[in-house]
Structures are given as C-alpha cells and as structure tokens.
Amino acid sequence: MLARIKVAGALLLIGSCLMIPALAFLQQQGSLAESMPEGKGGEMVRTVCVACHTLDTVVTRSKSQQSWRATVNDMMGRGAPLSSSEADTIIDYLGEHYGVDSSPASVSSDPPGKDVVTAKCFQCHGDAYYKHVRMSQREWEGVMYRMVGRGALWTEEEINQMAQYFGQVYGPDAP
C-alpha cells in the first residue's frame, strides 16, 4: 500500500513538472496571437497554420510576398486545408505584416541594451526572428535563459540588459 502511495505521489510530481512548461508555452502562444496585427487573414493564420506549427514559427519570419506564396503553396502540398482564395488571403496578410519591409516603429533613441542584443543575439539570429514578437520584459528574460540552456554564454547582467531592451522595444505596449 505504501509503495502505491509513493508511486502515485511521484506521478503527481512528474505531472506537475510537465504542466508548468506546458502552461508557459500556452501563455506565450496567447501573447503571440494577441500581438498579431489585425487584418483579413490574421484569424486564418491563427487557426490554420497552428494546426501544424507553433505560432512563433510563423510570426518570427520575414519573407517577401513571393516567398510567403511559395511557403503557403508548399504547406498546401503537404495537406494544409486551404482553398486558393484562402491561401491568397493568408499570403496577403503575411506579406503585409510579416514581409521583409515590415518592422515595428523605430525608437527615437536606442534604449540601453541594444549593443548587447546586437552582439549576442545576432550571433545566431537575424532581427526577423523577433521583430514581430510582443512580450513583456519578464517573458523576454525567459527567452534569454532558454538560449543559455541551448548554449549561449551570457552573464546575468547581459541577460537583464537584453530583456530590458526587448521589453521596451518589443514589449506588449510597444508601437
């Protein structure tokens, strides 16, 4: 009997540990969905594309209209349930809001941390990876620590500076 209680307790603990990252993931997906610009096709992206991808797979890309068309056509070839008119709507939306020329409004003076972001983040990523994402400073800090978990060699001070910069320039209230 005692062994069953221990096993049940261990399973409960394991389940709780798995739930925390899952809830954080769902919260991030909600933040990304809320940060997407309004427009015809946005809801389709939030429903059709996420059937196979996480939302950040879509909204962290910057592509030309032609490249978005090739991507959507490729997805349709893999079974994405879209008519040609629905595909055109999604392509137009992505081209307008996540095209190579789209970017958030510029900040008049560079906030602290930009140099650190440029030096550290651009070792692996371009600005297309994050320029359309809107998260709080704390959420950005979580992203920084995940990058450390993937091998980034950053100090705590650098992480704080980058998270502060991202929170200010790419936060939920940023232009």
Protein Blocks (a to p, Z undefined) as FASTA:
>chain_A
ZZmmmmmmmmmmmmmmmmmmmmmmmmmmmmmmmmpccdehjlmmmmmmmmmmcfklmmmp
ccdfklmmmmmmmmmmnopacdfklmmmmmmmmmmmmcfkbccdddfbacehjlmmmmmm
mmmmcfklmmmpccdfklmmmmmmmmmmnopacdfklmmmmmmmmmmmmgmkbZZ
